[in-house]
């Protein structure tokens, strides 16, 4: 686990942000997750999303209830557990 010090005390959750070309790069030091954006805010927003995905906080399958809230009936799913037809092997 990466760490550095602040006032002689170790701390975690360090983020590094730097300009590269016309954009910004943001890196979460602990996880190594790195993203980019056209602005500082965009790079940091992308980093928040990428770290959440890395930590398993996003990217899960929606529940049947969540699908129904979006107007999708799960029983109408034509592919079931098969790969969607647009996925190349």
C-alpha positions as CSV (number, residue, x, y, z in Angstrom):
1,X,0.0,0.0,0.0
2,X,1.4,3.3,-1.0
3,X,1.8,6.1,1.5
4,X,3.6,9.3,2.0
5,X,4.0,11.7,4.9
6,X,2.4,15.0,5.9
7,X,4.0,16.9,8.7
8,X,5.9,13.8,9.5
9,X,2.8,11.7,9.9
10,X,2.0,8.9,7.3
11,X,-1.2,9.4,5.3
12,X,-3.0,7.4,2.6
13,X,-5.5,8.3,-0.2
14,X,-2.9,10.3,-2.1
15,X,-3.8,11.6,-5.5
16,X,-1.4,13.0,-8.0
17,X,-2.5,15.4,-10.7
18,X,-0.4,16.8,-13.5
19,X,-0.8,18.5,-16.9
20,X,0.2,16.6,-20.0
21,X,-0.3,18.1,-23.4
22,X,-3.7,19.6,-23.6
23,X,-5.2,17.6,-20.8
24,X,-4.8,16.5,-17.2
25,X,-3.7,13.1,-15.7
26,X,-5.0,12.0,-12.3
27,X,-3.5,9.0,-10.4
28,X,-4.7,7.3,-7.2
29,X,-1.4,6.3,-5.7
30,X,-2.7,3.5,-3.5
31,X,-4.5,1.6,-6.3
32,X,-2.3,2.8,-9.2
33,X,-5.5,3.7,-11.1
34,X,-4.8,6.5,-13.6
35,X,-7.3,8.5,-15.7
36,X,-7.2,11.6,-17.9
37,X,-9.5,14.5,-18.7
38,X,-9.5,17.7,-20.7
39,X,-9.8,19.7,-17.4
40,X,-8.6,19.1,-13.9
41,X,-12.2,18.5,-12.7
42,X,-12.8,16.0,-15.5
43,X,-9.7,14.1,-14.7
44,X,-10.6,13.9,-11.0
45,X,-14.2,13.0,-11.8
46,X,-13.0,10.2,-14.1
47,X,-10.6,9.1,-11.3
48,X,-13.4,8.9,-8.8
49,X,-15.4,6.7,-11.2
50,X,-12.4,4.5,-12.1
51,X,-11.4,3.9,-8.4
52,X,-15.0,3.0,-7.6
53,X,-15.0,0.5,-10.4
54,X,-11.6,-0.9,-9.3
55,X,-13.0,-1.3,-5.7
56,X,-16.1,-3.1,-7.0
57,X,-18.4,-0.3,-6.0
58,X,-19.8,0.0,-9.5
59,X,-19.9,-2.2,-12.5
60,X,-22.3,-4.8,-11.0
61,X,-25.2,-6.4,-12.8
62,X,-28.5,-4.5,-12.2
63,X,-31.2,-6.1,-10.2
64,X,-34.5,-7.0,-11.8
65,X,-36.1,-4.2,-9.8
66,X,-33.6,-1.7,-11.1
67,X,-34.2,-2.8,-14.6
68,X,-38.0,-2.4,-14.2
69,X,-37.5,1.1,-12.8
70,X,-35.8,1.9,-16.1
71,X,-38.7,0.4,-18.1
72,X,-37.0,-2.9,-18.9
73,X,-38.7,-6.1,-18.3
74,X,-36.1,-8.7,-17.3
75,X,-38.2,-11.7,-18.6
76,X,-38.1,-10.1,-22.1
77,X,-34.3,-10.5,-22.2
78,X,-33.8,-12.5,-25.5
79,X,-30.2,-13.3,-24.9
80,X,-30.4,-14.6,-21.3
81,X,-27.0,-15.6,-20.2
82,X,-25.7,-15.8,-23.8
83,X,-23.2,-13.3,-25.1
84,X,-24.9,-10.4,-26.9
85,X,-24.8,-10.8,-30.6
86,X,-22.6,-7.7,-31.1
87,X,-19.7,-9.1,-29.1
88,X,-16.8,-10.4,-31.2
89,X,-14.9,-13.4,-30.2
